[in-house]
Every structure is written in structure tokens, then in C-alpha cells.
Amino acid sequence: MNLEFNKNEDAMRLAISQMKQRLEKIKEGGGKKSIEKQHEKNKLTARERIEYLRDPNSPFIEIGAFTGYEMYAKQGGCPAGGTVGGIGYVAGKQCMIIANDQTVKAGAWFPITGKKNLRLQEIAMENHLPVIYLVDSAGVFLPMQDEIFPDKEHFGRIFRNNARMSAMGITQISAVMGACVAGGAYLPIMSDETLMVSNAGSIFLAGPYLVKAAIGEDIDIETLGGAETHTAISGIADYKFDSEQACLDHVKKLMSLLGDAPKAGFDRIKAIAPSRPPDDILGLFPSEGKPYDIKDIIDCIVDGGSFQPYKDEFGKTIVCGYARIDGWAVGIVANQRKMVKSKKGEMQMGGVIYNDSADKAARFIMNCNQKKIPLVFLQDVTGFMVGSRSEHSGIIKDGAKLVNAVANSVVPKFTFIIGNSFGAGNYAMCGKAYDPRLIFAWPTSKIAVMGGDQAAKTLLQIQVASQKAVGKTLSAEEEASMLATIKQKYDTQTSPYYAAARLWTDGIIDPRDTRGIISQGITAANQNPEIQPFKTGVFQV
């Protein structure tokens, strides 16, 4: 019996359990009473609609489940950002499904709602995935309209993306199952086809109350913008149905008609199970930041016997290599967390990027682009090596090579933050700013400029210095109290939940799901045949 393995496994299972408990609460949306009200109107919830629509027993990758987590407390919260979305299968076709959650403030758009919807559209555009919109929204959340309405990445960008996707040949289908008001009315009409549910779906620029106030006309919702009006009078909508189920059944029929399209051509062969069961990840990943061998984790994710290390004896703090995941060819770039010794006799700390590891990773990334092989990044990085020795050796120059290679990479990239993601290490290992097709975090992840202890001590020094500048000296007890307060706040901000709430990641996952998400991610990426030429521009040497 391996006591350390068992201890790690217990800690990871506890973290996964906590994550799933929080997720179950999020899935209640606006709460059980709101769900009951939805059912009383013979309406399904957003999650029930998606479940009815997608193929039984097919994979579904939810994006942004923790969006808005513990945000907007004064406004009553915004579970899942008021929108449920993800990559799934309808009539055998992989697609993006986006559903307004009417139980959350009548489906109104908070600032984070806009950010999430734009992320879902971005994923669809990058992968040429058809999009199904399940519309049931009261429009912009007016008390926060200034944070969602006018800017480039605000509400209006949604309709810009509708137009751009149409020009790209990406199918968009809208099923209007509830309110679709004001600017939001453009979304279904800018889709290829619009379906409406009678006596439930409505589309108009201004509702009855506003119409009365603006021009004095008395009119009810159905006459103004109901399914009968828009299918028989305005011609805006294409189909009407007596129930949500009938509407969703027709969406399935439309999806079944979609023709095949050219593929990117990423290589895939018959899959082989990993040489180590995915459950081993739970015991292999340390619970207290201790060193571990990343190759053990890789063995739990890749097809058995497929991992081929690249420059294995050089730049050991980053492990690079070719492999297959569920049959797909991939290139893996992963931080090594155990202490290593270079052939020059230098001891190197795990999780730190040194000159040689930066050089190796940059070259490997270029190789994968040359060979049209998707990249998988496993982040557990504390940053680049600091100090005079590294600075004199040109660590910034070598780091710039790696950042350049990541930034200009044209093959699909998939990032998993499994441990630390600190400072420029986040950038070099393909953080959110570097356009990974998908980026997920394990419950053990931490994202920050630097580690909590270092950051807290640095911030404390600044505050102590500012107090001294005004002639005040803090006692040891006051400094200790201040340090504890700073660290608590900083630790909260480094949490994976804090990051996922703000869409710095696409979500928090059970580590055992990593392999499946990569496979589905590459399946999606393979739908987009357009790969730009790989160019790096000026390269530091």
C-alpha cells in the first residue's frame, strides 16, 4: 500500500466532490421555485431543453458552467452566467448549443452573460461548428446596461458574430421558446432558420408596455410579435409549433440534413486505452504541492505506449513529446514538477522554465506546426527562472522565443491547468490570452501573477513602507495580521473557481475527463479545414 498515493487520492476525491456539489447547485439556475414556474407554463428549463435536443448517451462538453460563480451577490447572483452552453451532438452532428436560462432574472444579460455568449460563439467560429440557439431572454439587465451594451466585446458583438458566421458558411438555427426582446430580436432573424413555439415565443423590438408609452397603441404580446404574427404576417419566422418538444424535434430534423464538409485532416487511428488507468491521476497528483513526475500523469491520458519524448535529456523542466489521445495524433508540452539535473550538473527546480527548456519547447511547437499536429499543454508552472545567472544567460530572450512560438502557432491548442499557473509561465504555456481552442482547469489549479506567499510578502512590504513614509511603524503583531489578511484575499483570487467565474478558463473538470475533452476538442477542430501558414516573424536568437 502506498500511503502517499492514498493521501493524494483522498484529497483529490474531496476536491472533485466539492466541485460537483457546487455544480449541482449551479444547475438549479434561479432556484427550484423558478424551475417550478417554468414547468407550470409548460416550458422546459435550459438544461432540460439541451438534454431533450442532443443525442442520447453522446458526449457533451459544457462550457462555462462556473461562469458568474459568487459574482453579482447584490443582484441575486447569476448562476452559469444565465446561459447554458456547450459542444454536443444533434442528429449525429457535432455542434454548439446555446440556451438562455429563463430562471435566472428572466434570462436577462449580465456583463458576464455577454462574455460567455461571445466565448461560445468564438469556439463555434474557430471550429466551424453549427450553432443552435435556444432563445428565452428578456434582453439586457438594465441596472447594469452600461457594462453590457455599447463596447466592442458587449451585447452588439453577438449580432456581428451572427453575420460573420453566416458569411463563413456556419449553420445557425434559432428556436424561440420565450421572450426575444429589443436588440436581442436580431439574433434569431440573423440565423439561417427561425422556429417559434406558439403562445410562448415572441419577437419584437419593443414590448406592449413600451409600445403604449411610445405611440399610445394598445396591443397584446401574441398580436405584436407571437408565432402566428411572425410566420403568417411579417414572414420573419420560418416555422411554428404547438410545443417545445415539437420545436426541438424539428431542430433535430434540420440538423440531420446538413451535408458533410471538408476536414482539417488531423491524423487519427484506432484508439488504445492508456497504459495507466485514468483513476491513477487522483493518487499521482500531490495534494500539497510536492514534486511529482509529469510523465506518470501523461501515461494516464495518452494511448498506451504512444508517448515519444522529444529531446528527453535536454531542457528537462518541460517535457515535450508526440503521442496519441483516443487515436488522435498530438504534441504534448508539459511542466515537469520534480527536481531534475542537467548534463552540466546543474540542479533545476520543477515547474520552473529555464533557458534550455524554453528553447526545447519553442522548437517542439514549431515542429508540430510543421507537421500539422494539434498541441496539448499541461500547465503546472511557477514561472521563468530568475536571478543574475539566468538574466545574464538571456532568459528573457529565450522566453520570448517560446511566447512567440505559442502566439503564432496555427494548429489547434488545448490547455489544461492542473496545478500552478503563475506569471509569464501562464503565457508561455498557452494561457487564455494565447487562443487555446479549449482551456480547462483541474480543482487543484491556481492562477496568479505569482504564488500566494511571495505575493503576500511583497504586498506587505509595500504597505509597511507606505506606513513608514507617513511616520508610522507597525508592530510585529500588526504586520502578521496584515499579512494574513492579504494572503487570504490573494488565495481567494488564485482559486480555480474565481478564474472560472470570470471565464479565464472554460470550466473546472474532473481530471479523469481530460482525455475525453481533448478527443472531442480535436474532433471539433477537425471541422475547420482552414489552417493559416505558420510564420513567427522576428525570432530572438
Summary of the structure (lengths in Angstrom):
residues: 541
radius of gyration: 25.4
end to end distance: 50.0
largest distance: 84.9
contacts: 1868
relative contact order: 0.10
helix: 44%
strand: 19%
